[in-house]
Amino acid sequence: MVPGNQSFVTMFILQKFTDDPWLQAALFGLFFTLLVLALMGNGLIIMAIHSSPNLHTPMYFFLVNLALMDVACTSTVLPKVLQSLVADNTISFGGCLSQMFVFSWVLGSELLLFSAMAYDRYLAICWPLYYGTLMNSSVCVTLASFVWSVGALNSLVLTCLVIPLSFCGPNIIKHFFCEIPSVLLLSCSPTFVNDVMTIIADMFLTGLNFLLTMTSYSFIITSILRIHSVEGKGRAFSTCSSHLVVVTLYYSTALYTYVRPALGSAGLLDKAVSIFYTTVSPSLNPLIYTLRNKEFKASLKKLLFFPK
């Protein structure tokens, strides 16, 4: 795996959204707004939870991890998108590899985290008397470490498999960022191993985690339906409804992108879906998790307006 294996291409060209100056300016404003919303929203989540002892619970611990992943995702993708809209739309081979690694790491870790969060809600609702023992601080740290480590290992393997490939032209990536399937389309070398490993990773990270998450929620919904009082049902459902909304939005796009038959296709619909889970979803997550959460809103108001 020496530098010479990178062949003739040392720089890639990211495909622009449009050549119309007015549309470029409009898209720049849109993406810049989404970037600010994602960074500010997730940053406030992290600060509010960190500064409020009453929020130091497993549910909020996992929410901090999700916020960190959303910050990493938007920080990896959007700055280069903004640059390509107003100036240079090229990216070096090393920069492309770095973007692929971080993005794949965050994407895989987020899918695993959704399973951990679903498991946490399952224990809280289905086994409330044993919840404190089954989901203690050491278990939370272990689960989070597993999520980040497996996501990093998966990304490292997939990214390292790209390094020995030859890229001898063309060098135009038909996407607005370096995503592994789009980059593989440009390789002059056989990509059979890369394609197989990508499919295996998709089956494990997307398919298996989706199954685990849905299984957890089937038990959760069954338990909620057994509660006799309407107030009790509402209170139980409110603790997991936000997570269920985020999971549904995220998997609906991730499943389309990574389990579609035409692996590596980057048409207009693919770009629209990618925009959703790389920019819109990280911006919406803070709102989804906090709009109906009175406990969090109280802590946020205390952080912003009534600091001690």
SULURNOR-V506825 format. One record per pair of residues at least 12 apart in sequence whose ideal C-beta (glycine too) atoms are under 10 Angstrom apart, sorted by the first residue. I is the first residue (numbers start at 1). J is the second residue. D is the distance in Angstrom with one decimal. If there is no record, write none. Layout:
((I	J	D) (I	J	D))
//
This chain:
((1	160	7.7) (1	163	5.2) (1	164	5.2) (2	163	9.5) (2	164	8.9) (3	93	9.1) (3	94	9.9) (3	163	9.4) (4	166	9.6) (5	163	7.0) (5	164	4.9) (5	165	7.5) (5	166	6.6) (5	167	9.5) (5	189	8.8) (6	93	5.7) (6	94	9.3) (6	97	9.7) (6	162	9.9) (6	163	7.7) (6	164	8.8) (6	165	8.2) (6	166	7.5) (6	167	6.5) (6	168	9.8) (7	93	9.9) (7	165	8.3) (7	166	3.9) (7	167	5.4) (7	168	4.8) (7	169	8.8) (7	187	9.2) (7	188	6.8) (7	189	8.5) (8	166	8.2) (8	167	7.2) (8	168	4.8) (8	169	6.4) (8	171	8.7) (8	188	9.0) (9	93	6.8) (9	96	9.9) (9	166	8.4) (9	167	3.7) (9	168	6.5) (9	169	6.3) (9	170	8.7) (9	171	4.7) (9	186	7.6) (9	187	9.6) (9	188	9.0) (10	92	6.8) (10	93	5.3) (10	94	8.8) (10	167	8.7) (10	171	8.9) (11	90	5.3) (11	91	7.0) (11	92	5.4) (11	93	6.6) (11	94	9.7) (11	95	8.8) (11	96	8.6) (11	167	9.9) (11	171	6.7) (12	89	9.5) (12	90	6.8) (12	91	5.3) (12	92	7.8) (12	93	7.1) (12	95	8.6) (12	96	5.4) (12	167	8.1) (12	170	9.6) (12	171	5.1) (12	172	7.4) (12	173	5.1) (12	178	7.0) (12	182	9.7) (12	183	7.5) (12	186	7.5) (13	84	9.2) (13	88	9.6) (13	89	6.1) (13	90	5.4) (13	91	7.9) (13	170	8.6) (13	171	5.9) (13	172	4.7) (13	173	6.8) (14	80	7.2) (14	81	8.1) (14	83	9.3) (14	84	5.2) (14	88	9.5) (14	89	4.8) (14	90	7.2) (14	91	6.0) (14	96	9.0) (14	99	9.9) (14	172	8.2) (14	173	5.5) (14	174	9.2) (14	175	7.0) (14	176	5.8) (14	177	6.7) (14	178	7.7) (14	182	9.6) (15	84	8.7) (15	89	7.8) (15	172	6.3) (15	173	6.2) (15	174	5.1) (15	175	6.1) (15	176	6.5) (15	177	9.8) (15	182	9.0) (15	266	7.9) (15	271	8.5) (16	81	9.9) (16	84	6.3) (16	85	7.4) (16	89	5.7) (16	176	7.9) (17	31	9.4) (17	81	8.5) (17	84	8.4) (17	85	7.1) (17	89	9.9) (17	176	6.5) (17	268	10.0) (17	271	7.8) (17	275	9.3) (18	85	8.9) (21	86	9.9) (23	85	9.3) (24	84	9.4) (24	85	5.0) (24	86	7.0) (25	85	8.1) (25	86	8.3) (26	85	9.7) (27	81	8.5) (27	82	9.1) (27	85	5.8) (27	86	10.0) (27	176	9.9) (27	275	9.9) (28	81	8.9) (28	82	6.1) (28	83	9.9) (28	84	9.8) (28	85	4.7) (28	86	6.0) (29	85	9.7) (30	85	9.9) (30	275	9.6) (30	279	8.8) (31	74	9.5) (31	77	9.4) (31	78	5.8) (31	79	9.6) (31	81	5.6) (31	82	5.8) (31	85	7.3) (31	176	9.6) (31	275	8.6) (31	279	6.5) (32	78	8.1) (32	79	9.9) (32	81	9.6) (32	82	6.1) (32	85	9.3) (33	279	9.8) (33	283	8.4) (34	74	7.5) (34	78	7.1) (34	81	9.9) (34	275	8.9) (34	278	9.5) (34	279	4.7) (34	280	6.6) (34	281	10.0) (34	282	8.1) (34	283	4.9) (34	284	9.5) (35	74	5.7) (35	75	8.2) (35	77	9.3) (35	78	4.5) (35	79	7.6) (35	81	8.8) (35	82	7.3) (35	279	7.5) (35	282	9.2) (35	283	8.2) (36	74	9.7) (36	78	9.8) (36	283	8.9) (37	74	9.2) (37	279	9.4) (37	280	9.6) (37	282	8.5) (37	283	4.3) (37	284	8.6) (37	286	7.9) (37	287	8.7) (38	67	9.5) (38	70	6.0) (38	71	7.0) (38	73	8.1) (38	74	4.3) (38	75	8.7) (38	78	7.9) (38	278	9.8) (38	279	7.2) (38	280	9.1) (38	281	8.9) (38	282	4.2) (38	283	4.5) (38	284	8.9) (38	285	8.2) (38	286	7.9) (39	70	9.0) (39	71	6.2) (39	74	6.7) (39	75	7.5) (39	78	9.3) (39	282	8.9) (39	283	9.2) (40	283	9.4) (40	286	8.3) (41	67	8.2) (41	70	8.4) (41	71	9.5) (41	282	8.2) (41	283	6.6) (41	284	8.6) (41	285	7.5) (41	286	3.1) (41	287	6.9) (41	289	9.4) (41	290	8.3) (42	63	9.7) (42	64	9.2) (42	66	8.2) (42	67	3.9) (42	68	7.6) (42	69	8.9) (42	70	5.0) (42	71	5.0) (42	72	9.7) (42	73	9.8) (42	74	8.4) (42	282	6.8) (42	283	8.8) (42	285	7.2) (42	286	5.7) (42	289	9.9) (43	67	7.7) (43	68	10.0) (43	71	7.2) (43	286	9.0) (44	67	8.9) (44	286	6.9) (44	290	8.5) (44	296	9.9) (44	300	6.4) (44	303	7.5) (44	304	7.9) (45	60	8.7) (45	63	6.5) (45	64	7.0) (45	66	8.5) (45	67	4.5) (45	68	9.5) (45	70	9.0) (45	71	9.7) (45	285	8.5) (45	286	5.5) (45	289	7.2) (45	290	7.2) (45	296	8.0) (45	300	8.4) (46	63	9.0) (46	64	5.5) (46	65	9.8) (46	67	5.2) (46	68	7.1) (46	71	8.2) (46	286	10.0) (47	64	9.9) (47	67	9.9) (47	299	9.7) (47	300	8.8) (47	303	6.1) (47	304	9.4) (48	60	9.0) (48	64	9.8) (48	290	8.6) (48	296	6.6) (48	297	9.2) (48	298	9.6) (48	299	4.9) (48	300	4.7) (48	301	9.2) (48	302	8.2) (48	303	5.0) (48	304	8.6) (49	61	7.9) (49	63	6.8) (49	64	5.4) (49	67	8.4) (49	296	7.9) (49	299	7.5) (49	300	9.5) (49	303	9.6) (50	64	7.6) (50	303	9.3) (51	299	7.5) (51	300	9.8) (51	302	8.1) (51	303	5.6) (51	307	8.4) (51	308	9.3) (52	295	8.6) (52	296	8.3) (52	298	8.5) (52	299	3.9) (52	300	8.6) (52	302	7.2) (52	303	7.4) (53	299	9.5) (54	295	6.9) (54	296	9.8) (54	298	8.8) (54	299	7.0) (55	293	9.7) (55	295	7.0) (55	296	6.8) (55	298	9.8) (55	299	5.7) (55	300	9.9) (56	137	8.9) (57	120	9.3) (57	124	9.3) (57	131	10.0) (57	132	9.9) (57	135	9.0) (57	137	9.9) (57	140	9.2) (57	295	9.5) (58	116	9.3) (58	117	9.0) (58	119	9.8) (58	120	5.1) (58	121	9.5) (58	123	8.5) (58	124	8.0) (58	131	8.4) (58	132	9.4) (58	134	9.8) (58	135	4.7) (58	136	8.3) (58	137	8.2) (58	139	8.0) (58	140	5.0) (58	143	8.8) (58	144	10.0) (59	117	7.6) (59	120	6.0) (59	121	7.4) (59	124	7.3) (59	135	9.1) (59	140	9.7) (59	239	7.4) (59	240	9.1) (59	242	9.9) (59	243	8.5) (59	289	9.7) (59	293	9.8) (60	289	9.5) (60	293	9.6) (60	295	9.0) (60	296	7.8) (60	299	9.4) (61	116	10.0) (61	117	9.9) (61	120	8.8) (61	135	9.5) (61	137	8.2) (61	140	5.1) (61	141	8.5) (61	143	9.3) (61	144	7.3) (62	113	6.4) (62	114	9.3) (62	116	6.0) (62	117	4.8) (62	118	9.9) (62	119	9.6) (62	120	6.2) (62	121	9.6) (62	135	10.0) (62	140	7.4) (62	143	7.9) (62	144	7.3) (62	147	8.9) (62	243	8.9) (63	113	9.6) (63	117	7.9) (63	242	9.2) (63	243	8.8) (63	285	9.0) (63	286	9.5) (63	289	6.2) (63	290	9.5) (63	293	9.7) (63	296	8.7) (64	144	9.1) (65	109	8.2) (65	110	9.0) (65	113	5.8) (65	116	8.4) (65	117	8.9) (65	140	9.4) (65	143	9.3) (65	144	5.5) (65	147	7.1) (65	148	7.8) (66	109	9.5) (66	110	7.0) (66	113	5.9) (66	114	8.4) (66	116	9.9) (66	117	7.5) (66	243	9.2) (66	246	8.0) (66	282	9.3) (66	285	6.7) (66	286	9.7) (66	289	8.2) (67	282	8.8) (67	285	7.5) (67	286	7.3) (67	289	8.8) (68	106	9.1) (68	109	9.5) (68	113	9.9) (68	144	9.9) (68	148	9.2) (69	105	8.9) (69	106	5.0) (69	107	8.7) (69	109	5.9) (69	110	5.0) (69	113	6.9) (69	147	9.1) (69	148	8.8) (69	151	8.7) (69	282	8.3) (69	285	9.5) (70	106	8.2) (70	110	8.1) (70	278	9.9) (70	281	7.6) (70	282	3.6) (70	283	8.3) (70	284	9.6) (70	285	5.7) (70	286	8.1) (71	106	9.3) (71	282	7.5) (72	102	6.4) (72	103	8.7) (72	105	7.9) (72	106	4.9) (72	109	8.9) (72	110	9.6) (72	282	9.3) (73	102	8.2) (73	103	6.8) (73	105	9.6) (73	106	4.7) (73	107	7.6) (73	109	9.9) (73	110	7.8) (73	277	8.3) (73	278	6.0) (73	279	8.5) (73	281	8.5) (73	282	5.6) (74	106	9.6) (74	278	7.2) (74	279	6.4) (74	281	9.6) (74	282	5.0) (74	283	7.7) (75	102	8.5) (75	106	9.7) (75	282	9.7) (76	98	8.3) (76	99	5.8) (76	100	9.5) (76	101	9.2) (76	102	4.5) (76	103	5.4) (76	105	9.2) (76	106	7.1) (76	177	8.0) (76	178	9.5) (76	278	8.5) (77	99	7.3) (77	102	9.0) (77	103	6.5) (77	106	9.5) (77	176	8.0) (77	177	4.9) (77	178	9.2) (77	179	9.3) (77	274	8.8) (77	275	9.4) (77	278	4.8) (77	279	7.1) (77	282	9.5) (78	176	9.8) (78	177	8.9) (78	278	7.6) (78	279	6.1) (78	282	9.2) (80	95	8.0) (80	96	9.7) (80	99	7.0) (80	176	8.3) (80	177	6.3) (80	178	8.6) (81	176	5.4) (81	177	6.6) (81	275	9.1) (81	278	8.8) (81	279	8.1) (84	176	7.0) (84	177	9.0) (85	176	9.2) (89	172	9.7) (89	173	9.7) (89	176	8.8) (90	171	8.9) (91	171	10.0) (91	173	8.0) (91	177	8.4) (91	178	6.4) (93	162	9.6) (93	163	9.2) (93	167	7.6) (93	171	9.4) (93	178	9.7) (93	183	9.8) (95	178	7.8) (96	159	9.9) (96	162	8.7) (96	167	9.8) (96	173	7.8) (96	177	8.9) (96	178	4.0) (96	179	9.8) (96	183	6.6) (97	159	5.9) (97	160	9.1) (97	162	6.7) (97	163	7.0) (97	178	7.6) (97	183	8.9) (98	159	8.7) (98	178	8.5) (99	159	9.8) (99	177	6.0) (99	178	4.4) (99	179	8.5) (99	183	9.7) (100	155	7.8) (100	158	7.7) (100	159	5.4) (100	162	6.9) (100	177	8.8) (100	178	4.9) (100	179	6.9) (100	180	5.5) (100	182	9.5) (100	183	6.7) (101	152	8.6) (101	155	5.2) (101	156	7.0) (101	158	8.4) (101	159	4.4) (101	160	9.0) (101	162	9.4) (101	178	9.5) (101	180	9.5) (102	152	9.8) (102	155	7.7) (102	159	9.4) (102	178	9.9) (103	155	8.1) (103	159	9.8) (103	177	7.1) (103	178	7.6) (103	179	6.8) (103	180	8.6) (103	278	7.6) (104	151	8.0) (104	152	9.3) (104	154	7.0) (104	155	3.9) (104	156	8.9) (104	157	9.6) (104	158	5.8) (104	159	6.7) (104	178	9.9) (104	179	8.3) (104	180	6.4) (104	198	9.6) (104	201	8.4) (104	205	9.6) (105	148	8.2) (105	150	9.9) (105	151	5.1) (105	152	5.2) (105	153	9.1) (105	154	7.7) (105	155	3.9) (105	156	8.0) (105	158	9.7) (105	159	8.8) (106	148	9.7) (106	151	7.3) (106	152	9.8) (106	155	8.4) (106	278	9.4) (106	282	9.6) (107	151	7.8) (107	154	9.3) (107	155	8.2) (107	179	9.3) (107	201	10.0) (107	205	7.9) (107	206	9.2) (107	250	9.6) (107	254	7.3) (107	257	9.3) (107	258	8.5) (107	277	7.9) (107	278	8.9) (108	147	8.9) (108	148	9.7) (108	150	7.1) (108	151	3.9) (108	152	8.2) (108	153	8.9) (108	154	4.7) (108	155	6.1) (108	158	9.0) (108	201	7.2) (108	202	9.8) (108	204	9.0) (108	205	4.9) (108	206	9.0) (108	209	9.2) (109	144	9.4) (109	146	9.8) (109	147	5.3) (109	148	5.5) (109	149	8.8) (109	150	7.5) (109	151	3.1) (109	152	7.5) (109	154	8.7) (109	155	8.5) (109	205	9.1) (110	147	8.5) (110	151	7.8) (110	205	9.4) (110	209	9.5) (110	246	9.7) (110	250	7.1) (110	254	8.7) (110	277	9.0) (110	281	9.3) (110	282	9.7) (111	147	9.1) (111	150	9.9) (111	151	8.1) (111	154	9.9) (111	202	9.8) (111	204	9.3) (111	205	4.8) (111	206	6.1) (111	207	9.7) (111	208	9.0) (111	209	4.6) (111	210	7.9) (111	212	10.0) (111	213	8.8) (111	247	9.6) (111	250	8.0) (111	251	8.1) (111	254	6.9) (111	258	9.6) (112	143	8.9) (112	144	9.7) (112	146	7.4) (112	147	4.3) (112	148	8.6) (112	149	9.6) (112	150	6.0) (112	151	6.1) (112	154	9.3) (112	204	9.6) (112	205	6.9) (112	208	9.6) (112	209	6.1) (112	212	9.4) (113	143	8.6) (113	144	7.9) (113	146	9.9) (113	147	5.0) (113	148	8.7) (113	151	8.5) (113	209	9.1) (114	147	9.5) (114	209	6.4) (114	210	8.5) (114	212	8.8) (114	213	5.5) (114	216	9.7) (114	243	7.6) (114	244	10.0) (114	246	7.7) (114	247	5.2) (114	250	7.0) (114	251	7.8) (114	254	9.9) (115	143	9.2) (115	147	8.4) (115	205	9.7) (115	208	8.4) (115	209	4.6) (115	210	8.6) (115	211	9.1) (115	212	4.6) (115	213	5.3) (115	214	10.0) (115	215	9.5) (115	216	7.6) (115	247	9.4) (116	135	10.0) (116	139	9.9) (116	140	8.6) (116	142	10.0) (116	143	4.7) (116	144	7.4) (116	146	8.0) (116	147	5.9) (116	209	9.5) (116	212	9.4) (116	213	9.6) (116	216	9.9) (117	143	9.4) (117	147	9.8) (117	213	8.3) (117	216	9.0) (117	240	8.8) (117	243	5.4) (117	244	10.0) (117	246	8.9) (117	247	8.1) (118	209	9.0) (118	212	7.0) (118	213	4.4) (118	214	8.3) (118	215	8.3) (118	216	3.9) (118	217	6.2) (118	219	9.7) (118	220	7.9) (118	240	8.0) (118	243	7.0) (118	244	8.5) (118	247	7.3) (119	134	9.5) (119	135	8.3) (119	139	9.9) (119	143	7.8) (119	212	7.7) (119	213	8.7) (119	215	9.8) (119	216	5.8) (120	134	9.5) (120	135	5.8) (120	139	9.4) (120	140	8.1) (120	143	8.3) (120	216	9.0) (120	239	9.9) (120	240	9.2) (120	243	8.9) (121	213	9.9) (121	216	7.0) (121	217	7.9) (121	219	9.8) (121	220	6.0) (121	236	9.5) (121	239	6.5) (121	240	4.2) (121	241	9.9) (121	243	6.4) (121	244	8.7) (122	134	10.0) (122	135	9.8) (122	212	9.9) (122	213	9.8) (122	215	8.7) (122	216	4.3) (122	217	7.9) (122	218	9.6) (122	219	5.7) (122	220	5.7) (122	223	8.6) (122	240	8.7) (123	135	5.3) (123	139	9.6) (123	216	9.2) (123	220	9.9) (124	220	8.9) (124	236	8.8) (124	239	6.5) (124	240	8.1) (125	216	9.7) (125	217	10.0) (125	219	8.3) (125	220	5.2) (125	221	9.4) (125	222	9.9) (125	223	5.3) (125	224	6.8) (125	227	9.3) (125	236	5.5) (125	237	9.0) (125	239	7.0) (125	240	6.9) (126	216	8.9) (126	219	5.6) (126	220	6.6) (126	222	8.4) (126	223	4.8) (126	224	9.5) (126	226	9.9) (126	236	10.0) (127	219	9.9) (127	223	9.3) (128	223	9.5) (128	236	9.5) (150	204	9.0) (150	205	8.4) (151	205	8.0) (154	197	9.2) (154	200	9.6) (154	201	5.4) (154	204	7.9) (154	205	6.6) (155	180	9.2) (155	201	8.9) (157	197	6.6) (157	200	9.8) (157	201	7.9) (158	180	5.8) (158	184	10.0) (158	194	7.4) (158	197	6.2) (158	198	6.4) (158	200	9.9) (158	201	6.3) (159	180	7.6) (159	183	9.9) (161	180	8.9) (161	184	9.3) (161	191	8.7) (161	193	6.4) (161	194	5.0) (161	195	9.9) (161	196	9.9) (161	197	6.1) (161	198	8.8) (162	178	9.5) (162	180	6.8) (162	183	6.4) (162	184	7.3) (162	187	8.0) (162	191	8.9) (162	194	6.8) (164	189	7.6) (164	193	9.9) (165	183	8.6) (165	184	7.7) (165	186	8.9) (165	187	4.4) (165	188	7.8) (165	189	4.6) (165	190	8.7) (165	191	6.9) (165	193	9.9) (165	194	7.5) (166	187	6.6) (166	188	4.6) (166	189	4.6) (166	190	9.9) (167	183	8.4) (167	186	5.7) (167	187	6.0) (167	188	6.5) (167	189	8.4) (168	186	9.1) (168	187	8.9) (168	188	4.5) (168	189	9.1) (169	186	8.1) (169	188	7.9) (170	185	9.8) (170	186	6.6) (171	186	6.5) (172	186	7.8) (173	185	8.3) (173	186	6.8) (173	266	8.1) (174	186	8.9) (174	264	9.2) (174	265	8.8) (174	266	4.4) (174	267	8.4) (174	270	9.0) (174	271	8.9) (175	264	9.8) (175	266	4.7) (175	270	7.8) (175	271	6.8) (175	274	7.1) (176	266	9.2) (176	271	6.5) (176	274	7.5) (176	275	7.9) (176	278	8.9) (177	271	10.0) (177	274	7.8) (177	278	7.3) (179	257	8.5) (179	258	9.8) (179	264	9.1) (179	266	8.0) (179	270	9.4) (179	274	7.2) (179	278	9.2) (180	194	7.6) (180	195	9.9) (180	197	9.7) (180	198	6.4) (180	201	9.4) (180	258	9.8) (180	264	8.8) (181	194	9.2) (181	195	8.6) (181	198	6.9) (181	257	8.5) (181	258	8.1) (181	260	9.8) (181	262	9.6) (181	263	5.7) (181	264	3.9) (181	265	7.9) (181	266	7.7) (181	270	9.3) (182	264	6.4) (182	265	8.9) (182	266	5.1) (182	270	8.8) (182	274	9.4) (183	264	9.0) (184	198	8.0) (184	263	8.6) (184	264	6.0) (185	263	9.5) (185	264	5.0) (185	265	8.8) (185	266	7.9) (186	264	9.9) (191	264	9.0) (195	263	6.5) (195	264	8.3) (198	258	8.0) (198	263	7.2) (198	264	9.1) (199	258	8.9) (199	259	8.7) (199	263	7.5) (201	258	8.5) (202	254	9.1) (202	255	9.1) (202	257	9.4) (202	258	4.5) (202	259	5.8) (202	260	10.0) (202	263	8.9) (203	258	9.5) (203	259	8.2) (205	254	8.9) (205	258	8.3) (206	251	7.6) (206	254	5.8) (206	255	6.2) (206	257	9.1) (206	258	5.5) (206	259	6.1) (207	255	8.4) (207	258	9.4) (207	259	7.1) (209	247	9.6) (209	251	8.6) (209	254	9.7) (210	247	8.6) (210	250	9.9) (210	251	5.6) (210	254	8.6) (210	255	7.0) (210	259	9.5) (213	243	9.1) (213	244	9.0) (213	247	5.8) (213	248	9.8) (213	251	7.8) (214	244	10.0) (214	247	8.8) (214	251	9.0) (216	240	9.2) (217	240	7.4) (217	243	8.9) (217	244	6.4) (217	247	8.2) (217	248	10.0) (220	236	8.1) (220	237	8.7) (220	239	9.3) (220	240	5.9) (220	243	10.0) (220	244	8.7) (221	236	9.8) (221	237	8.5) (221	240	9.0) (221	244	9.3) (223	236	7.5) (224	236	4.8) (224	237	5.6) (224	239	9.7) (224	240	8.5) (225	237	10.0) (238	292	6.3) (238	293	8.1) (238	294	9.3) (239	293	9.2) (241	288	9.3) (241	292	7.3) (242	285	9.0) (242	287	9.7) (242	288	5.3) (242	289	4.8) (242	290	8.3) (242	291	8.1) (242	292	6.6) (242	293	7.1) (242	296	9.9) (243	288	8.8) (243	289	7.8) (244	288	10.0) (245	284	9.1) (245	285	9.5) (245	288	5.5) (245	289	9.0) (245	292	10.0) (246	281	7.7) (246	284	8.1) (246	285	5.8) (246	288	5.6) (246	289	7.3) (249	276	7.8) (249	277	8.2) (249	280	8.8) (249	281	6.2) (249	284	7.5) (249	285	8.9) (249	288	8.3) (250	276	9.0) (250	277	6.2) (250	281	6.0) (250	285	8.9) (251	277	9.6) (252	273	8.9) (252	276	8.9) (252	277	9.2) (253	272	9.3) (253	273	4.9) (253	274	8.0) (253	275	9.4) (253	276	5.1) (253	277	4.4) (253	278	9.4) (253	280	9.2) (253	281	7.5) (254	273	8.8) (254	276	9.8) (254	277	6.2) (254	281	9.7) (255	273	10.0) (256	269	8.5) (256	270	8.3) (256	273	5.5) (256	274	9.8) (256	276	9.7) (256	277	9.5) (257	270	6.9) (257	273	5.6) (257	274	6.6) (257	276	9.6) (257	277	7.4) (260	273	9.5) (286	300	10.0))
//
